[in-house]
Amino acid sequence: MEERASNRIVVSVLLAPIGPDVRLDGVSLQLQGRQGEALSARMVLPIAGALTQPMLSTLELRPTIEELPAGARVVGTVWQGNDQREASLPTDPSTAFERHVRARCRVQPEDPEDAPELVMLPAAQRARLTAIYPWISEPRVSRSSGELAVVENEDDIGVDEVMDELGIDAESAEWLKDLLAEE
């Protein structure tokens, strides 16, 4: 996000290819509310074709209402053939504070012994913060959901890793690996 005002957002989009043959079929940006409702027109960027080097595009989004509500975000969508990928960026000020409070970023001190002790907020203090920052009370992603990773080569997945992550026996893990490797 480059600039934020109550009636507009200036945002830069950086598209960077990971491999040599990255093909894009379209890119769009839109302001959305907390529940996913559209707050602006969808801006379709004139980007399609082979992406051989990083590309930066800056544009301004204006909401269809007078003022951006709390919890609004910019949602970017990229189409690649049948795949669609989305990324979002909160438009609220102090988004670094949100990442901290909602534990979306990992804080790892260099020396674990220097790590501060974390203390839960009392209910009254949490209620006061929620009045100012409503996203505090929104549901979080479950801790058991894990992280997704894109694996380019199925051979990179070891049976031991599958067993550990899914909590299954060796025979079931081998069967699952073979099933996923089939085309």
C-alpha positions in Angstrom: 0.0 0.0 0.0 1.5 3.3 -1.1 -1.1 5.7 0.2 -4.3 5.5 2.3 -7.0 8.1 2.6 -10.6 7.7 3.8 -11.8 7.8 0.2 -9.0 6.1 -1.7 -6.1 3.6 -1.6 -3.0 3.7 -3.8 -1.5 0.3 -4.1 1.4 -1.2 -6.0 1.2 -4.7 -7.5 4.5 -6.6 -8.0 4.3 -9.7 -10.2 7.5 -11.6 -10.2 8.0 -14.9 -12.1 9.3 -17.9 -10.1 10.3 -20.0 -13.1 11.3 -19.4 -16.7 7.8 -20.0 -18.2 5.2 -18.1 -16.2 2.1 -17.3 -18.1 -0.6 -15.0 -16.8 -4.1 -14.7 -18.2 -5.3 -11.8 -16.2 -4.9 -9.7 -13.0 -7.5 -7.7 -11.1 -7.7 -5.7 -7.9 -10.8 -4.7 -5.8 -11.6 -3.2 -2.5 -13.6 -5.6 -0.3 -15.3 -5.2 3.1 -14.9 -7.5 6.0 -17.5 -10.0 4.8 -16.1 -10.0 1.2 -18.6 -7.5 -0.2 -17.3 -5.3 -3.0 -16.5 -1.7 -2.0 -15.1 -0.6 -5.4 -15.3 -1.5 -9.0 -13.0 -4.4 -10.0 -9.9 -3.0 -11.8 -8.7 -5.4 -14.4 -5.1 -4.7 -15.3 -4.0 -5.0 -18.9 -1.6 -7.8 -18.2 -1.7 -11.1 -20.0 1.0 -13.4 -21.6 4.4 -14.6 -20.7 5.9 -13.0 -17.6 9.7 -13.1 -18.1 10.8 -10.4 -15.6 9.3 -8.7 -12.5 6.6 -6.2 -13.3 5.3 -3.4 -11.0 2.1 -1.6 -11.5 0.6 1.2 -9.3 -3.1 2.1 -9.3 -5.7 3.9 -7.2 -8.8 2.3 -5.9 -11.8 4.4 -4.8 -14.6 2.9 -2.8 -18.3 3.3 -3.9 -19.1 4.6 -0.4 -17.9 7.8 1.2 -15.4 6.3 3.7 -13.6 3.0 3.9 -15.0 1.0 6.8 -12.7 -0.8 9.3 -11.7 -4.2 8.1 -11.6 -3.3 4.4 -8.9 -4.9 2.3 -7.5 -4.9 -1.2 -7.9 -8.3 -2.9 -5.7 -9.1 -5.9 -6.5 -12.0 -8.2 -4.2 -13.6 -10.8 -5.5 -16.1 -13.4 -3.2 -18.7 -14.8 -5.1 -21.0 -17.1 -7.6 -22.9 -14.9 -5.8 -21.7 -11.7 -6.7 -18.6 -9.8 -4.6 -17.2 -6.9 -5.6 -14.4 -4.5 -3.7 -12.2 -2.2 -5.1 -9.6 0.2 -3.8 -6.6 2.0 -5.6 -4.9 4.9 -6.3 -1.2 4.4 -6.6 -0.4 8.1 -3.9 1.7 9.6 -1.6 -0.2 12.0 -1.7 -3.5 10.1 1.6 -4.4 11.6 -0.2 -4.2 15.0 -2.8 -6.6 13.6 -0.2 -9.1 12.5 1.3 -8.9 16.0 -1.9 -9.3 17.9 -3.4 -12.0 15.7 0.0 -13.9 15.7 0.2 -14.0 11.9 3.9 -13.5 11.9 6.4 -15.6 13.8 8.5 -13.8 16.3 11.7 -15.7 16.9 14.4 -14.0 19.0 18.0 -15.0 18.1 18.5 -16.3 21.6 15.5 -18.2 23.0 16.5 -17.3 26.5 16.0 -13.6 25.7 12.4 -14.3 24.6 9.9 -12.2 26.5 7.2 -14.0 28.5 3.8 -13.7 26.8 0.9 -12.7 29.0 -2.8 -12.9 28.0 -4.8 -9.6 28.0 -7.5 -9.3 30.7 -11.0 -9.4 29.2 -11.6 -5.7 29.9 -8.5 -4.6 28.0 -9.3 -6.9 25.1 -12.8 -5.4 24.9 -11.4 -1.9 24.8 -9.0 -2.9 22.0 -11.8 -4.7 20.1 -13.8 -1.5 20.1 -11.0 0.3 18.3 -9.8 -2.6 16.2 -12.8 -4.8 15.4 -10.6 -7.5 13.6 -9.3 -8.6 17.0 -12.6 -10.5 17.6 -12.7 -12.1 14.1 -12.1 -15.9 14.1 -8.5 -17.1 13.5 -7.3 -19.9 11.4 -7.2 -23.1 13.4 -3.8 -24.1 14.7 -4.3 -27.6 13.4 -4.7 -26.4 9.8 -1.0 -26.3 9.2 0.8 -24.5 6.3 0.3 -25.3 2.6 3.4 -25.8 0.4 3.6 -26.2 -3.3 5.8 -29.2 -4.2 7.1 -29.2 -7.7 8.3 -32.9 -7.7 6.3 -35.7 -6.1 9.6 -37.6 -5.4 10.5 -34.8 -2.9 7.8 -36.1 -0.5 9.1 -38.7 1.8 6.9 -41.4 3.3 8.2 -40.5 6.8 7.1 -36.9 6.3 3.6 -38.0 5.2 3.4 -40.3 8.2 4.3 -37.5 10.6 2.1 -34.9 9.1 -1.0 -37.0 8.7 -0.5 -39.4 11.7 -0.9 -42.6 9.6 1.1 -45.8 9.5 3.8 -46.6 6.9 1.6 -48.8 4.7 -1.1 -46.2 4.4 1.5 -43.4 3.8 3.1 -45.5 0.9 -0.4 -46.2 -0.6 -1.2 -42.4 -0.4 2.1 -41.4 -2.0 1.6 -43.9 -4.9 -2.0 -42.7 -5.3 -0.9 -39.0 -5.5 1.9 -39.9 -8.0 -0.5 -41.4 -10.5 -1.5 -39.2 -13.4 
